[in-house]
Amino acid sequence: MKQRRLHALDVLFLLIGIAGVQAAGTTARNLIVIDTAVFDTATHRFLVSWSLDTSDVPAALEAAFVALCGPSPLPPEPGNIFSIAALSGDSSFQVEPLRFDTTYRIGMWCALQGVWIPPDSLYEFSVPKATWEPVSLFSTAVDDTIAVLQQRILLWRDASYGSGIPLHHDTVRCYDLPAERRNGFLETGNGFRFAAPVSLPELYIGFRLDSLSKSGPSPGIFRDSGGMLLAEHATVRDTARRLVYVKTARFDLPFLLLADTVAPRVIFTGDTSRSISSQALDCSFSLRDNAAGCRWRLFSVPGGEPPFSASAAFSGSAGDTVQEISCQLPVTGAHEAGLRVMLTVDDGTTSDTINVSRRAIRSRCNETTTPAGMIMPLAPAAELDSAGCRHALRTLFKRAEGSYAKSVFRVFKWQGSSGGGYGWLEYSSDNDERFTFFPGSLFWLISRGEVMIDLGDGRSPSLKDTLSIDLPAGAWTDFSSPYGFPVACSDLVAATGDGAPSLHFHQWSKDELRRTWRADPLYCGSVPGFDDPATVLPYGTNGYFTVFNTSDSTIRLRIPPVPPENRTAAAKARAGLPAGRGWSIRFDLEHGRSIAARAICAASADRRTPLSIPPPPGFGGPSIAVGRPGGKRSCGTLVLPVNRTDPLTFELIVTNSDASPATVTCSPTLIAGAAEGSIAVDQSIRPLLAPFSMTVDAHESRTLLCSVGSPPPAGWSSSQNEPAGARIVSLSRPAHGGSALIVRIVSPARQNRIELFDLNGRRCGATQCRQANRGGGFIAAVQPGPSACSCYLVRLTAVNDDGTTANHLRTMMLLP
């Protein structure tokens, strides 16, 4: 290493330094010359060979070493001084704290007769990267974190380490993975090992990185076990602290920080697409990876059960980079929905799930008896070997001597299109291709007599693929549950994606009395009270649905082959509307002992414009529709933006086309978040406060008005805004006659204002209250105006002393 003088010196990094001195007014000369200087990586000491630039050793000559990586050194400290009694020598010294991977400058001070003289030049060389460092686990009660090897390795403990553990002295040494064993791995940090590992409680081992990228292969901690790399599956990657660590009690194997670029590879030995044909299923496979210890779990359950059941799992850990695993699975319970088989593999860096589920072979699918004269749904829950209508209904066609005879049976489907065309489409030889039976389709059959039918042979739907159905814009589309198990709406919404909020689902329910079916609201994301994502789409005899697409483009409905699990409750908490953000009321039209039709009035704080959904498909009979007074009157569901100050008014149109009376009912239990309830009225009956029921005669139509007040804003009901005990007590006519109405309230506020709204939602009167003469409280005389009626919405606005207002809204009928 050559010797040179320093000219441009920057940041001072003091160990011992230099200062120019003069003796007795003359410039003193340093007699010591450094011949060589090296750094001993085995001992972490500087080794220096030196000599005197003189033929004689001066009396009382002293020397001191300097080692620095900054500018001019200061005079030496007493601890580094030693006497020189020879013309040359070899000396060593240590530096505390030592900086690795750093350039140091070595020099020697000389002292003659007590006067210190700085060196003429410094010897410059580099200290290499650290390869080892002593550690004490753990040195003090408060020293819970130790940083070694240039602060890149952290060792720390938590409360579980325990107290009273004897202090353990050890050495950590760098460990490099041989190049020939780095297949598929990238080194992302210094490896290390303990020189004298012992049994200790679990502690944390961490690698500190300059950065921890969110893209690319993630670094993980691996152990070298006799030439095989084993992943530490409990590795934690802390991006915020740029730290990768693991908690372990095994210290005998080297620690390596590697990025694994090769994912585990699984090869199944059998045909994974073949349907189940025996009592056992061969699911043997080979597992290959560039590291040993890859973990695997094989789950096997009937298709209608949740996929990851611990009681139905086979598991293991590959002991080498290549392993053959033999597995025979029972197929009990797989005759309806198939066998759900899921393999998960995890090599510590990459986790993967492989779906190798199998279909079940089905024979005589949907075997049933057609009820005479009653409409019945046809919904194949299998992929039929022959999906055409003539084969699926071959028994009926045979009874009609091979032709489609309407006198024997009739087959329909609901047809909706983005162009606005919709209605019932009946089968004919010209539209045979539209009556293809596939999982998820829904057709309707009516037969003159009872006939045993089945749709033929087939296979259960795939448990690997998500079934899709195209839904035209602005139209209803019938569909059925395609699997032999229910599906959670939360899963369906997640699979469908951005288009899901535009979809409103109704469920077909059997009307035994009328021998037909009706569509009832089931899940409507825009309608408060019907927006619970934990709602389940059932299957079997209840698995028939129709869905309306409110958007202006076709949406692909996706139905995942996964049964509901507990996660639907969490989805409900995330997706459900907060309390008070809306309300809904359901009106039922009852005919006989069954419900013939339903309609929904609702308000949502999430809407800025009204949302109208037409009535769902039906088979005739009594009907009920909803609209706005003077506006569109043919909706099955109408959702308006929430009005926090004025009531909302809807118009109900009831048509009873049957030869016997029908009844309209409204129950307050179906009002979610409404302030007071609903009122229904027409020109011939007295106003009704929910719950109510009223009769519509045979072959008669009635128009009803429904006014509902929304809940006041949150601040209105808070203790700091609402006067304690403020309420509306009564609404009555004055005893002496006249058209003004008397409102009595109780309120501690000194200023109170009363407003009246009629059934059309119009403000029809307002006044200030005055103190009552007797009985306490306040009274107000309000002139209701020309739209006088016998039922009102009354709003009280109380002004607090600090100027804030509080409101109380109530629906009231006039007292006699």
Secondary structure, DSSP 8 states (H G I E B T S, - for coil): --EE------S---SS------BTTB-----EEEEEEEEETTTTEEEEEEEESSSS--TT-EEEEEEESSSS-----GGGEEE--SSEEEEEE--SS--SSEEEEEEEEEEETTEEE--SSEEEEEE----EEEEEETSSSS--EEEETTTTEEEE--GGG-SS---EEEEEEEE---GGG-TTEEE-S-EEEESS------EEEEEE-S---SSS--EEEEEEETTEEEE-TT-EEETTTTEEEEEES--SS-EEEEEE----EEEESS-TTS-B-SSEEE--EEEE-SSB--EEEEEEEETTS-S--GGGEEEEE-SSSEEEE--EEE-TT-TTT-EEEEEEEE-SS-EEEEE--B-BEESSTT-EEE-BT--EEE---SEESS-SHHHHTHHHHHHTTTS--TTTEEEEEEEE-TTS-EEEEE--GGGGGGG---TT--EEEEESS-EEE----EE---SSS-EEEEE-TTSEEEEE--SSS-EEHHHHHHHHGGGGGGEEEEEEEEETTTTEEEEEEEEETTSTTS--TT-EE--GGG-EEEEEE-SSS-EEEEE-S----THHHHHHHHHS--TTSEEEEEEEEEETTEEEEEEEEEEETT-SS-EEE------SSSEEEEE-TTS---BSEEEEE--SSS-EEEEEEEEE-SSS-EEEEE-GGG-SS-SS--EEE-TTS--EESSEEEEE-TTEEEEEEEEE-----GGGGSTTTS-TT-EEEEEE--TT--S-EEEEEE-SSSEEEEEEE-TTS-EEEEEE-EE-SSSSSEEEEE---SS--SEEEEEEEEE-TTS-EEEEEEEEE-B-
